[in-house]
């Protein structure tokens, strides 16, 4: 018997790209790489906390610190805040906690892709696994924030309530929306480091036009209009409502935002799949 000939696969540039074909291939690769996504997430989570003395504490130190600042400002009379309907410390903490999850979700696709530069040009694997592994990491960190929220709920006398069971689902939806935004800007963020800095600056401003640390103003005005039209507002209001036992507010707008993110997520997958070879080519140059 003759020696087996090695299989040679020749890659050629496609003359035309089918939008729906790319989506189908991306979704197939997401499913096929589900085990790899979990492995990558486990690797990054262990690396994240292996050399950290405080470990998991860093997962919720930012929302805690931000909430305590605003609690101090309100209690000292420095800042006047509209009635929130629940104890203000609980309102501020839930808001900053949810906001931190949104920011982490937006940054996740860029961070996961950039942190894997060393293997992108060396190993052939479904690159969509990086997106899913990033989402896993956000959900893992959110678990500890949820446990801390339970402490706040019982401390302020809210306790357990049925809608709390839906709170994790709300978190998953927020991660999906954040990942969608991050996925759309990742192709540019992979090429220019300024994008990550712009995101950080932009979300610092957005927090103050979102009901994170203060409620929507009762009086008509430009701030009330901006906050009501802000697509992050229904996410914060609805998921916070599930957490503290209130009737979720603005559910219609919430479902509109979620529904709009589905096609945007698919578009983001297309951009990501097309841009990755260009990014790898730049790394190899």
Backbone torsions as a table, in degrees:
resi	resn	phi	psi	omega
1	UNK	NA	138.3	-179.6
2	UNK	-77.5	161.7	179.7
3	UNK	-67.5	143.6	179.7
4	UNK	-69.4	134.4	178.8
5	UNK	-84.3	134.1	179.1
6	UNK	-65.3	143.9	179.7
7	UNK	-78.3	129.3	-179.7
8	UNK	-111.0	126.7	179.1
9	UNK	-116.5	123.5	-177.7
10	UNK	-103.3	124.7	179.0
11	UNK	-96.8	128.2	178.5
12	UNK	-123.6	146.9	179.0
13	UNK	-68.8	128.0	-179.4
14	UNK	-75.2	139.7	-179.7
15	UNK	-76.7	-28.1	179.6
16	UNK	-140.0	144.6	-179.1
17	UNK	-112.8	128.2	178.3
18	UNK	-91.8	118.7	-178.0
19	UNK	-57.2	-49.1	-176.4
20	UNK	-72.0	-29.1	176.4
21	UNK	-67.0	-41.6	179.0
22	UNK	-64.3	-42.2	177.9
23	UNK	-60.8	-45.4	-179.8
24	UNK	-60.6	-45.2	-179.4
25	UNK	-66.0	-38.0	179.3
26	UNK	-65.0	-45.1	179.3
27	UNK	-65.4	-38.0	176.9
28	UNK	-64.4	-40.1	179.7
29	UNK	-69.5	-33.9	176.5
30	UNK	-62.0	-43.5	179.6
31	UNK	-69.5	-42.8	-177.3
32	UNK	-67.0	-27.7	-175.6
33	UNK	-102.6	19.8	-176.7
34	UNK	-61.6	-37.0	178.0
35	UNK	-69.8	-42.3	178.1
36	UNK	-62.5	-39.9	179.1
37	UNK	-59.6	-42.9	179.6
38	UNK	-66.5	-39.5	178.4
39	UNK	-63.7	-43.1	178.5
40	UNK	-63.4	-40.0	179.2
41	UNK	-64.6	-44.2	179.1
42	UNK	-62.0	-41.3	179.0
43	UNK	-61.5	-46.0	-177.1
44	UNK	-70.3	-37.1	179.8
45	UNK	-65.9	-43.5	178.5
46	UNK	-64.1	-41.4	179.1
47	UNK	-66.5	-33.3	-177.8
48	UNK	-66.6	-37.0	-173.9
49	UNK	-108.5	-3.9	-176.6
50	UNK	-63.7	-43.1	-176.2
51	UNK	-103.4	23.9	-179.5
52	UNK	-110.5	125.4	-179.4
53	UNK	-68.3	-43.2	-177.7
54	UNK	-83.9	-14.0	173.3
55	UNK	56.3	-122.3	-174.2
56	UNK	-62.7	-20.2	-178.9
57	UNK	-54.5	-33.4	-179.0
58	UNK	-67.6	-15.7	-179.7
59	UNK	-69.5	-28.1	-177.6
60	UNK	-127.8	11.7	-179.2
61	UNK	-68.8	-35.7	-178.9
62	UNK	-64.5	-52.4	177.9
63	UNK	-62.4	-33.7	178.1
64	UNK	-64.4	-48.2	-178.4
65	UNK	-62.9	-44.8	-179.8
66	UNK	-63.0	-43.9	-179.9
67	UNK	-62.8	-43.1	-178.6
68	UNK	-64.8	-34.8	176.7
69	UNK	-60.9	-47.1	-178.0
70	UNK	-72.6	-31.9	175.5
71	UNK	-63.8	-41.8	178.4
72	UNK	-65.5	-44.0	-179.2
73	UNK	-61.7	-38.9	-179.5
74	UNK	-73.4	-44.5	-177.3
75	UNK	-67.1	-28.0	179.3
76	UNK	-84.4	-6.2	-179.7
77	UNK	82.5	4.9	-179.8
78	UNK	-67.9	-36.1	-178.6
79	UNK	-126.1	130.6	176.2
80	UNK	-94.1	129.4	-176.0
81	UNK	-121.9	137.6	177.1
82	UNK	-61.7	149.2	178.8
83	UNK	-54.7	130.2	-175.2
84	UNK	-99.5	-11.2	178.9
85	UNK	86.7	-15.0	177.1
86	UNK	-136.4	163.4	177.4
87	UNK	-50.7	130.8	-173.5
88	UNK	-59.2	-40.2	177.5
89	UNK	-56.5	-38.9	177.8
90	UNK	-69.0	-39.9	178.3
91	UNK	-61.9	-47.0	-177.5
92	UNK	-67.0	-41.5	-178.2
93	UNK	-67.9	-44.5	179.1
94	UNK	-62.5	-38.5	179.5
95	UNK	-64.1	-48.6	-179.3
96	UNK	-69.0	-33.0	177.3
97	UNK	-63.4	-49.3	179.8
98	UNK	-65.2	-37.6	179.7
99	UNK	-65.1	-38.5	178.4
100	UNK	-64.7	-34.0	177.7
101	UNK	-68.0	-41.2	178.5
102	UNK	-62.5	-47.2	-179.4
103	UNK	-61.6	-44.3	179.4
104	UNK	-63.0	-36.6	179.4
105	UNK	-68.2	-40.1	179.2
106	UNK	-64.8	-41.9	-178.3
107	UNK	-76.6	-18.3	-172.3
108	UNK	-57.1	-49.5	-178.7
109	UNK	-60.3	-42.6	179.5
110	UNK	-66.1	-45.5	-177.9
111	UNK	-63.0	-45.8	-178.2
112	UNK	-64.3	-39.0	-179.2
113	UNK	-71.5	-46.1	-179.2
114	UNK	-65.3	-33.8	-179.5
115	UNK	-72.9	-12.0	-179.2
116	UNK	-107.5	21.0	-179.5
117	UNK	-56.6	-35.6	-174.4
118	UNK	-67.4	-23.6	-177.7
119	UNK	-107.7	-12.9	-176.7
120	UNK	-61.5	-40.9	-176.8
121	UNK	-91.8	-2.4	-176.4
122	UNK	-110.9	-30.1	-175.6
123	UNK	-121.9	134.8	177.8
124	UNK	-91.6	111.8	179.0
125	UNK	-151.6	159.5	178.8
126	UNK	-62.7	115.8	-175.2
127	UNK	-68.0	-20.8	177.3
128	UNK	-62.0	-20.1	177.8
129	UNK	-60.4	-29.3	178.9
130	UNK	-66.4	-37.8	179.5
131	UNK	-66.0	-46.3	-178.1
132	UNK	-68.9	-38.2	178.4
133	UNK	-63.4	-36.9	176.9
134	UNK	-63.3	-40.0	177.7
135	UNK	-65.1	-38.7	176.7
136	UNK	-59.5	-41.6	-178.7
137	UNK	-65.5	-40.4	178.2
138	UNK	-63.3	-43.7	179.8
139	UNK	-65.0	-36.7	178.3
140	UNK	-63.2	-47.5	178.4
141	UNK	-64.4	-33.2	-179.3
142	UNK	-68.4	-26.7	179.3
143	UNK	-59.8	-43.2	-178.9
144	UNK	-72.4	-31.6	175.0
145	UNK	-66.8	-36.4	178.0
146	UNK	-65.4	-40.9	178.7
147	UNK	-64.4	-38.9	177.2
148	UNK	-66.8	-36.1	176.9
149	UNK	-60.7	-38.9	178.6
150	UNK	-59.6	-38.9	177.8
151	UNK	-61.7	-44.7	178.7
152	UNK	-62.8	-42.0	-178.2
153	UNK	-60.9	-43.8	-178.9
154	UNK	-76.7	-32.2	179.3
155	UNK	-65.3	-38.1	-178.6
156	UNK	-94.3	13.7	171.7
157	UNK	79.8	9.5	178.6
158	UNK	-77.6	-44.1	176.5
159	UNK	67.9	-161.2	-178.5
160	UNK	-85.1	143.9	177.3
161	UNK	-149.1	155.8	-172.9
162	UNK	-57.0	-38.9	-176.6
163	UNK	-66.4	-16.2	178.4
164	UNK	-63.1	-26.4	178.0
165	UNK	-66.5	-25.1	179.7
166	UNK	-89.5	-9.1	-177.9
167	UNK	-58.1	-45.2	177.9
168	UNK	-59.7	-34.5	177.2
169	UNK	-65.0	-40.2	176.4
170	UNK	-61.2	-38.3	177.7
171	UNK	-63.3	-43.9	179.4
172	UNK	-59.9	-41.4	179.0
173	UNK	-64.0	-41.5	178.9
174	UNK	-63.8	-39.3	177.9
175	UNK	-64.4	-39.8	178.8
176	UNK	-63.5	-44.7	179.8
177	UNK	-64.2	-44.2	178.6
178	UNK	-63.3	-42.7	177.1
179	UNK	-62.5	-35.3	178.7
180	UNK	-62.5	-46.5	177.8
181	UNK	-62.5	-45.9	-179.9
182	UNK	-63.1	-36.8	-179.5
183	UNK	-66.2	-36.3	-179.6
184	UNK	-67.7	-31.6	-177.3
185	UNK	-100.1	-5.0	-179.0
186	UNK	-61.2	-43.2	-180.0
187	UNK	-54.5	-37.4	177.7
188	UNK	-78.5	-38.0	-179.0
189	UNK	-65.2	-28.2	178.0
190	UNK	-69.8	-25.6	-177.5
191	UNK	-95.7	-29.0	-176.1
192	UNK	-129.2	119.5	-178.9
193	UNK	-68.8	-18.8	-179.4
194	UNK	-64.2	-23.0	-177.7
195	UNK	-62.6	-43.9	-180.0
196	UNK	-61.5	-39.5	178.5
197	UNK	-67.8	-37.5	179.1
198	UNK	-65.9	-37.5	178.2
199	UNK	-63.0	-46.1	180.0
200	UNK	-60.1	-44.0	179.7
201	UNK	-66.9	-44.1	-177.5
202	UNK	-63.5	-39.7	-178.0
203	UNK	-75.6	-22.5	172.3
204	UNK	-64.1	-37.9	177.2
205	UNK	-73.0	-43.8	-177.4
206	UNK	-60.2	-30.7	-178.6
207	UNK	-59.9	-31.5	-176.2
208	UNK	-86.4	-4.8	172.7
209	UNK	-115.3	22.6	176.0
210	UNK	-130.3	141.9	-178.1
211	UNK	-71.4	65.7	-179.5
212	UNK	-91.1	-55.3	-178.3
213	UNK	-112.7	-4.9	173.3
214	UNK	-149.5	152.6	-175.1
215	UNK	-76.1	165.9	175.7
216	UNK	-64.5	130.7	-178.9
217	UNK	-56.4	142.9	179.2
218	UNK	-75.9	-32.5	-178.8
219	UNK	-81.2	146.1	177.4
220	UNK	-66.9	142.2	179.9
221	UNK	172.0	177.4	-176.0
222	UNK	-66.1	-35.8	180.0
223	UNK	-65.7	-42.0	179.0
224	UNK	-63.8	-41.5	179.8
225	UNK	-63.1	-45.7	-179.6
226	UNK	-62.3	-43.7	-177.7
227	UNK	-67.8	-36.4	180.0
228	UNK	-70.5	-32.6	-179.5
229	UNK	-88.9	-14.0	178.8
230	UNK	-59.6	121.6	-178.1
231	UNK	-66.1	-16.2	176.9
232	UNK	-81.6	-18.8	-178.4
233	UNK	-59.8	-50.9	-179.8
234	UNK	-63.6	-29.0	177.6
235	UNK	-65.4	-49.1	-179.3
236	UNK	-64.2	-47.2	-176.9
237	UNK	-63.9	-44.1	-176.1
238	UNK	-69.3	-49.2	-176.9
239	UNK	-69.9	-37.3	175.2
240	UNK	-61.9	-42.5	179.0
241	UNK	-58.8	-40.5	177.1
242	UNK	-63.9	-35.3	-177.0
243	UNK	-73.5	-38.1	-174.9
244	UNK	-101.0	1.4	175.5
245	UNK	87.6	13.0	176.1
246	UNK	-88.5	162.0	175.3
247	UNK	-68.4	121.8	-178.7
248	UNK	-53.7	130.2	-178.0
249	UNK	-93.5	147.6	173.5
250	UNK	57.8	47.1	-179.1
251	UNK	-64.4	-33.3	-179.4
252	UNK	-61.7	-48.5	178.8
253	UNK	-64.8	-34.2	178.3
254	UNK	-59.1	-48.0	-179.1
255	UNK	-70.3	-30.8	176.3
256	UNK	-64.5	-44.4	179.0
257	UNK	-62.9	-46.1	179.7
258	UNK	-62.6	-44.7	179.6
259	UNK	-64.0	-36.8	178.8
260	UNK	-69.3	-26.6	-179.0
261	UNK	-75.0	-21.7	-178.8
262	UNK	-63.0	-55.1	177.5
263	UNK	-65.6	-32.9	178.5
264	UNK	-65.6	-36.0	177.2
265	UNK	-64.2	-41.6	178.3
266	UNK	-65.3	-40.1	176.6
267	UNK	-63.6	-40.8	178.1
268	UNK	-61.7	-38.5	176.9
269	UNK	-61.8	-40.0	179.3
270	UNK	-63.7	-49.1	179.1
271	UNK	-59.2	-41.7	-178.4
272	UNK	-64.5	-45.1	-177.9
273	UNK	-66.1	-36.1	-179.6
274	UNK	-74.5	-36.2	-173.3
275	UNK	-81.3	-25.3	-176.9
276	UNK	-57.6	-46.7	177.4
277	UNK	-59.0	-35.6	178.0
278	UNK	-66.7	-41.6	179.1
279	UNK	-63.9	-44.0	179.6
280	UNK	-64.8	-37.4	178.7
281	UNK	-63.3	-39.3	178.9
282	UNK	-67.3	-35.6	178.9
283	UNK	-67.3	-34.8	-176.1
284	UNK	-82.7	-15.0	-176.5
285	UNK	-70.3	NA	NA
